[in-house]
Amino acid sequence: MLTLDVFRETVEKSPDDQTLLRAAECALLQSKANPEKHWEAALRIVDTSEMQQLNAQYRDQDRPTNVLSFPADLPADVTLDLLGDIVICAPVVQEEAA
């Protein structure tokens, strides 16, 4: 099972939360993650300026990209099943899809 927290930081069109959850659940099923656990992830949908800032900060590339992912980096004594954060740039993904 997966809980997906969706944060929309742009006015760009994107799939509804249920569609995003189904896609994330399919990806989780294809991974090696234990299907018996209750996983949690955060998904942020952003514009090009925010994605460019994040890409520059974390990858030293001063341009927007389609997706960035940040795995959870929890101390060993924390037992939460957090996958991490995913950031999607809606305008870049729409351009690539076209």
HUJOFEN-V588959 format. One record per backbone hydrogen bond with DSSP energy under -1.0 kcal/mol. CO is the residue of the C=O (numbers start at 1). NH is the residue of the N-H. Records with the same first field share a line. If there is no record, write none. Layout:
CO=NH  NH
This chain:
1=39
3=41
5=43
7=45
16=20
17=21
18=22
19=23
20=24
21=25
22=26
23=27
24=28
25=29
26=30
34=37
39=3
40=83
41=5
42=86
43=7
44=88
45=9
46=90
47=51
48=52
49=53
50=54
51=55
52=56
53=57
54=58
55=59  61
61=63
66=89
68=87
70=85
75=78
80=82
81=40
83=72
84=42
85=70
86=44
87=68
88=46
89=93
90=94
91=95
92=96
93=97
94=98
